Amino acid sequence: MPEARGESARLSVVFLPAMLCDDELYRPQLEGLRDLIDPLVLTVAEATIAEAAMTVLRYAPPRFLIVGTSYGGNLALEVVVREPSRVGGLWMMGCNPGPASDPIAARERNELVQRGEFDAVVDELAVTIVYQHGPHVTDVANSFRRMARRAGQTVFLRQNASLLTDEPIWRKSPVRRS
C-alpha cells in the first residue's frame, strides 16, 4: 500500500493520461477524490516507452498507485515492471497494451503531422476515440481537441513514435514480485 501522508492518510496517485491528453481528462475524478488522494498527473512524451517510464519514476513519489488511460496504460505497465516495489496498485482504462495495433496508420498520422496537418489528425482521433453514441459525445470530442491542441504536435509525434519504436519491457520479462 502506498505511504500515507499526514493524518488524513491520503494516497499518492500518479495519473498517466491518454495520448495528447492532460489533467482535463481526469478532472471529475480528481474533484471527487480531492479529500482522499495526492494526485500527480503526468503528460509524458519521450522517444521511447522506456524513457517515458524513467521520466514517470523520476517525478513520482517513493510509493504510489498508478492510473493509466490508453497510451498511459501502456506507460503504466512499463513503470510497474521497472519499479514494482514502488507501485502499490495499477488501474488501466481504455487501453490495448503493447505496440501500436495499426502501425501503418500510426506512421501515416506521423507523416500527416510532419506535413503540417496536425489539426486533421486531431479531428480524426477525436472521432476514433470518442464513443459516438454516448450522451456527451460533442463535449468529450471537444475536450479531447482542447487537450490535443495544448499538447501540440511535438508531444503527439513523440508519444506516437514511442509506441512504434520499441517493445515494452513488460512483454519481455515477468513482473518481479516485491
MILUMRO-548102 format. One record per residue: x, z, y of N, C-alpha, C, O in turn. Coordinates in steps of 0.1 Angstrom, whole numbers, padded with zeros to 4 digits, always signed. Layout:
BEGIN
XZYXZYXZYXZY/...
// end
This chain:
BEGIN
+0008+0000-0012+0000+0000+0000+0009+0000+0012+0019+0007+0013/+0006-0008+0023+0014-0008+0035+0014+0006+0041+0005+0014+0040/+0025+0008+0049+0027+0021+0056+0015+0023+0065+0011+0014+0073/+0010+0035+0066+0000+0039+0076+0008+0041+0089+0019+0046+0089/+0001+0038+0100+0007+0041+0113-0001+0051+0120-0013+0049+0122/+0005+0062+0124-0002+0072+0132-0012+0079+0124-0013+0078+0112/-0020+0087+0131-0031+0095+0125-0043+0086+0120-0050+0091+0112/-0044+0075+0126-0055+0066+0123-0054+0058+0110-0063+0052+0105/-0042+0059+0104-0039+0052+0091-0042+0037+0092-0048+0031+0083/-0038+0031+0103-0040+0016+0105-0031+0008+0096-0019+0012+0095/-0036-0002+0090-0028-0011+0082-0021-0022+0090-0028-0027+0099/-0009-0025+0087-0003-0037+0093-0007-0049+0085-0005-0050+0073/-0013-0059+0092-0017-0071+0086-0012-0083+0093-0013-0085+0105/-0005-0092+0085+0000-0104+0091-0009-0116+0087-0012-0118+0076/-0014-0123+0098-0023-0134+0096-0015-0147+0098-0008-0148+0108/-0016-0156+0088-0010-0169+0089-0020-0180+0090-0026-0183+0079/-0023-0185+0101-0034-0195+0103-0031-0208+0097-0020-0212+0093/-0042-0216+0096-0041-0230+0091-0033-0238+0100-0030-0235+0111/-0029-0250+0095-0021-0259+0103-0028-0262+0117-0040-0264+0117/-0020-0261+0127-0024-0263+0141-0033-0253+0146-0039-0254+0157/-0035-0242+0139-0044-0231+0144-0036-0219+0149-0024-0218+0146/-0043-0210+0157-0036-0198+0162-0046-0187+0160-0055-0187+0152/-0044-0176+0169-0053-0164+0167-0067-0167+0169-0076-0159+0165/-0071-0177+0176-0085-0180+0178-0092-0182+0164-0104-0179+0163/-0085-0187+0154-0091-0188+0141-0096-0175+0135-0106-0175+0128/-0090-0164+0139-0093-0151+0133-0100-0142+0143-0102-0130+0140/-0104-0147+0154-0110-0138+0165-0121-0129+0160-0121-0117+0163/-0131-0134+0153-0142-0125+0148-0137-0114+0139-0141-0103+0139/-0128-0118+0130-0122-0108+0120-0114-0097+0128-0115-0086+0125/-0106-0102+0137-0097-0093+0144-0106-0083+0153-0103-0071+0153/-0116-0088+0158-0125-0079+0166-0132-0069+0157-0133-0057+0160/-0137-0074+0145-0144-0065+0136-0135-0054+0130-0139-0044+0126/-0122-0057+0129-0112-0048+0122-0103-0041+0132-0094-0034+0128/-0106-0042+0145-0097-0037+0155-0094-0022+0154-0083-0018+0158/-0103-0014+0148-0100+0000+0147-0093+0004+0134-0089+0015+0132/-0091-0006+0125-0085-0003+0112-0071-0009+0110-0064-0004+0102/-0068-0020+0117-0055-0027+0114-0047-0029+0127-0052-0028+0138/-0034-0031+0124-0025-0035+0135-0022-0050+0131-0014-0053+0122/-0029-0059+0137-0027-0073+0133-0015-0080+0140-0011-0076+0151/-0010-0090+0133+0001-0098+0138-0003-0112+0134-0002-0115+0122/-0006-0121+0143-0010-0135+0140+0003-0143+0143+0007-0143+0155/+0008-0150+0133+0020-0158+0135+0017-0173+0132+0013-0177+0121/+0018-0181+0142+0017-0196+0140+0032-0200+0138+0040-0201+0148/+0035-0204+0126+0049-0207+0123+0050-0222+0120+0042-0228+0114/+0061-0228+0126+0063-0242+0125+0078-0244+0123+0086-0246+0132/+0082-0244+0110+0096-0247+0107+0097-0260+0099+0087-0265+0094/+0109-0264+0097+0111-0277+0090+0107-0276+0075+0104-0286+0069/+0109-0264+0069+0106-0262+0055+0097-0250+0053+0097-0241+0062/+0090-0249+0042+0083-0237+0039+0092-0225+0037+0089-0214+0041/+0104-0227+0032+0114-0217+0030+0118-0211+0044+0118-0199+0045/+0121-0219+0053+0125-0215+0067+0113-0208+0073+0115-0198+0080/+0101-0213+0071+0089-0207+0077+0087-0193+0072+0084-0183+0079/+0089-0191+0059+0088-0178+0052+0098-0168+0058+0095-0156+0060/+0110-0172+0060+0120-0164+0066+0117-0160+0080+0119-0149+0084/+0110-0169+0088+0106-0165+0101+0095-0155+0100+0095-0145+0108/+0085-0156+0091+0075-0146+0090+0081-0132+0087+0078-0122+0093/+0090-0132+0077+0097-0120+0073+0105-0113+0085+0106-0101+0085/+0110-0122+0093+0118-0117+0105+0109-0109+0115+0113-0099+0120/+0097-0114+0116+0087-0108+0126+0078-0098+0120+0072-0089+0127/+0076-0098+0107+0067-0089+0101+0072-0075+0100+0084-0073+0100/+0063-0065+0100+0068-0051+0098+0074-0049+0084+0073-0058+0075/+0079-0037+0082+0086-0034+0069+0076-0036+0057+0080-0041+0046/+0064-0031+0058+0053-0032+0048+0041-0038+0055+0038-0033+0066/+0034-0047+0048+0022-0053+0054+0013-0059+0043+0018-0062+0032/+0001-0062+0047-0008-0070+0040-0006-0084+0046-0003-0085+0058/-0009-0095+0038-0008-0108+0044-0020-0116+0041-0026-0116+0030/-0025-0123+0051-0037-0132+0051-0032-0146+0054-0026-0148+0065/-0035-0156+0046-0032-0169+0048-0043-0179+0046-0051-0178+0037/-0045-0188+0056-0056-0198+0055-0050-0212+0055-0042-0215+0063/-0053-0219+0044-0049-0233+0043-0034-0234+0043-0027-0228+0034/-0027-0240+0052-0013-0241+0054-0007-0226+0053+0003-0224+0047/-0014-0217+0060-0009-0203+0060-0010-0197+0046-0002-0188+0043/-0019-0202+0037-0019-0197+0024-0007-0201+0016-0001-0193+0009/-0003-0213+0018+0010-0218+0011+0022-0209+0016+0030-0205+0008/+0022-0207+0029+0032-0199+0035+0032-0185+0030+0042-0179+0027/+0020-0179+0029+0019-0165+0024+0024-0164+0010+0031-0154+0007/+0022-0173+0001+0027-0173-0012+0042-0173-0012+0049-0165-0019/+0048-0181-0003+0063-0181-0002+0068-0168+0003+0079-0163-0002/+0061-0162+0012+0066-0149+0017+0065-0138+0006+0074-0130+0004/+0054-0138-0002+0053-0129-0013+0064-0130-0023+0069-0120-0028/+0067-0142-0027+0077-0144-0037+0091-0140-0032+0099-0135-0039/+0094-0143-0019+0107-0139-0013+0109-0124-0011+0120-0119-0013/+0098-0117-0008+0099-0103-0005+0087-0095-0010+0080-0089-0002/+0085-0095-0023+0073-0089-0029+0072-0074-0026+0061-0068-0025/+0083-0067-0024+0083-0053-0022+0077-0049-0008+0073-0038-0005/+0077-0059+0001+0072-0057+0015+0057-0060+0016+0051-0055+0026/+0052-0067+0007+0038-0071+0008+0029-0063-0001+0031-0063-0013/+0020-0056+0005+0011-0047-0002-0002-0054-0007-0009-0048-0016/-0005-0066-0002-0017-0073-0007-0017-0087-0001-0011-0089+0010/-0024-0096-0008-0024-0110-0004-0039-0115-0004-0046-0112-0013/-0043-0121+0007-0056-0127+0008-0055-0141+0013-0050-0144+0024/-0059-0151+0004-0057-0165+0008-0071-0171+0009-0080-0168+0001/-0073-0180+0019-0086-0186+0021-0084-0201+0023-0075-0205+0030/-0093-0209+0017-0094-0223+0020-0081-0230+0018-0077-0239+0026/-0074-0227+0007-0061-0234+0005-0060-0239-0009-0066-0235-0018/-0051-0249-0010-0048-0256-0022-0033-0255-0023-0026-0264-0020/-0028-0243-0028-0013-0241-0028-0005-0252-0034-0009-0257-0044/+0006-0255-0028+0015-0265-0033+0018-0275-0022+0014-0274-0011/+0025-0285-0026+0029-0296-0017+0016-0303-0012+0005-0301-0018/+0017-0311-0002+0006-0319+0003-0001-0326-0009+0005-0333-0017/-0014-0324-0009-0022-0330-0020-0023-0345-0019-0024-0352-0029/-0021-0351-0007-0021-0365-0005-0009-0368+0004-0011-0370+0016/+0003-0369-0002+0015-0371+0006+0014-0384+0014+0020-0385+0025/+0008-0394+0009+0007-0407+0016+0000-0405+0029+0004-0410+0040/-0012-0399+0029-0020-0396+0041-0012-0387+0050-0013-0389+0062/-0005-0377+0045+0003-0368+0054+0014-0376+0061+0016-0373+0073/+0020-0385+0054+0031-0393+0060+0025-0402+0071+0031-0404+0081/+0013-0408+0068+0006-0417+0077+0003-0409+0090+0004-0414+0101/-0002-0396+0088-0005-0388+0100+0007-0386+0108+0007-0386+0121/+0018-0383+0102+0031-0381+0109+0034-0393+0117+0038-0392+0129/+0033-0405+0111+0036-0417+0118+0027-0420+0130+0031-0424+0141/+0014-0417+0128+0005-0418+0139+0008-0409+0151+0008-0413+0163/+0012-0396+0148+0016-0387+0158+0028-0392+0165+0029-0391+0178/+0038-0396+0158+0050-0401+0164+0048-0413+0173+0056-0416+0182/+0038-0421+0170+0034-0433+0178+0025-0429+0190+0021-0437+0198/+0023-0416+0192+0015-0411+0204+0001-0410+0201-0007-0409+0211/-0004-0409+0189-0018-0408+0186-0022-0395+0180-0030-0393+0171/-0016-0384+0187-0019-0371+0182-0034-0367+0183-0040-0361+0174/-0041-0371+0194-0055-0368+0196-0063-0374+0185-0073-0368+0180/-0060-0386+0181-0067-0393+0170-0065-0385+0157-0075-0384+0149/-0053-0380+0154-0051-0372+0142-0059-0359+0143-0064-0355+0133/-0059-0353+0154-0066-0340+0156-0081-0343+0153-0088-0335+0146/-0086-0354+0159-0101-0357+0156-0103-0359+0142-0114-0355+0136/-0094-0367+0135-0096-0369+0121-0096-0356+0113-0104-0354+0104/-0086-0348+0116-0085-0335+0109-0098-0326+0111-0102-0319+0102/-0103-0326+0124-0114-0318+0127-0126-0322+0118-0134-0313+0114/-0128-0335+0116-0139-0340+0108-0136-0336+0093-0145-0333+0085/-0124-0337+0089-0120-0335+0075-0121-0320+0071-0126-0317+0060/-0117-0311+0080-0115-0297+0075-0128-0289+0078-0129-0278+0073/-0136-0293+0087-0148-0286+0091-0160-0290+0082-0163-0302+0080/-0166-0280+0076-0178-0282+0067-0189-0289+0076-0195-0282+0085/-0192-0301+0073-0201-0309+0081-0216-0305+0081-0223-0309+0089/-0219-0297+0071-0233-0293+0070-0235-0278+0075-0246-0272+0073/-0225-0272+0080-0226-0258+0085-0234-0257+0098-0236-0267+0105/-0239-0245+0100-0248-0244+0112-0240-0244+0125-0246-0247+0136/-0227-0243+0125-0219-0243+0138-0209-0253+0137-0198-0251+0143/-0211-0265+0131-0201-0275+0129-0195-0279+0142-0183-0281+0143/-0203-0281+0152-0197-0286+0165-0188-0275+0171-0177-0279+0176/-0192-0263+0171-0184-0252+0177-0171-0251+0169-0161-0249+0175/-0172-0251+0156-0160-0250+0148-0150-0261+0150-0138-0259+0151/-0155-0273+0150-0147-0285+0153-0140-0284+0166-0129-0288+0168/-0148-0280+0176-0142-0279+0190-0132-0268+0191-0122-0269+0198/-0134-0257+0183-0124-0246+0183-0111-0252+0177-0101-0249+0182/-0112-0259+0166-0101-0265+0160-0093-0274+0169-0081-0273+0171/-0101-0282+0176-0094-0292+0186-0087-0284+0197-0076-0288+0201/-0093-0273+0202-0086-0265+0212-0073-0259+0207-0063-0260+0213/-0074-0253+0195-0062-0247+0189-0051-0258+0186-0039-0256+0189/-0055-0269+0181-0046-0280+0178-0039-0285+0191-0027-0288+0191/-0046-0287+0201-0041-0291+0214-0031-0281+0220-0021-0284+0226/-0034-0268+0218-0025-0258+0223-0012-0258+0215-0001-0257+0220/-0014-0260+0202-0002-0261+0193+0007-0273+0196+0019-0272+0197/+0000-0284+0197+0008-0296+0201+0013-0304+0189+0013-0299+0178/+0018-0316+0193+0023-0325+0182+0036-0320+0175+0038-0323+0163/+0045-0313+0182+0057-0308+0176+0054-0298+0164+0059-0299+0154/+0044-0289+0167+0040-0280+0157+0034-0287+0145+0037-0284+0133/+0025-0297+0148+0019-0305+0137+0030-0312+0128+0030-0310+0116/+0039-0319+0135+0050-0326+0128+0058-0317+0119+0061-0320+0107/+0061-0305+0124+0070-0296+0116+0062-0290+0104+0067-0289+0093/+0049-0285+0107+0041-0279+0096+0038-0290+0086+0039-0287+0074/+0034-0302+0090+0031-0312+0080+0043-0316+0072+0042-0318+0060/+0054-0318+0079+0067-0321+0072+0071-0310+0062+0076-0314+0051/+0069-0298+0065+0073-0287+0056+0065-0288+0043+0070-0283+0033/+0053-0293+0043+0045-0295+0031+0050-0307+0023+0046-0308+0011/+0058-0315+0029+0062-0328+0023+0077-0327+0018+0081-0334+0009/+0085-0317+0024+0099-0318+0022+0105-0310+0010+0115-0314+0004/+0098-0299+0007+0105-0291-0004+0094-0284-0012+0083-0282-0008/+0098-0281-0024+0089-0274-0033+0090-0259-0031+0101-0254-0030/+0079-0253-0029+0079-0238-0026+0086-0231-0038+0085-0234-0049/+0093-0220-0034+0100-0212-0044+0090-0206-0054+0094-0204-0066/+0078-0203-0050+0068-0196-0059+0065-0205-0071+0060-0201-0081/+0067-0218-0069+0064-0228-0080+0076-0228-0090+0075-0232-0102/+0088-0223-0086+0100-0224-0094+0102-0211-0102+0109-0212-0112/+0097-0200-0097+0100-0187-0104+0088-0178-0103+0080-0179-0094/+0087-0169-0113+0076-0160-0113+0078-0149-0102+0089-0147-0098/+0067-0143-0098+0068-0133-0088+0075-0121-0094+0072-0116-0106/+0084-0115-0087+0091-0103-0092+0082-0091-0089+0077-0090-0078/+0080-0083-0098+0072-0071-0096+0081-0060-0090+0093-0058-0094/+0075-0053-0081+0083-0042-0075+0076-0028-0077+0081-0018-0072/
// end
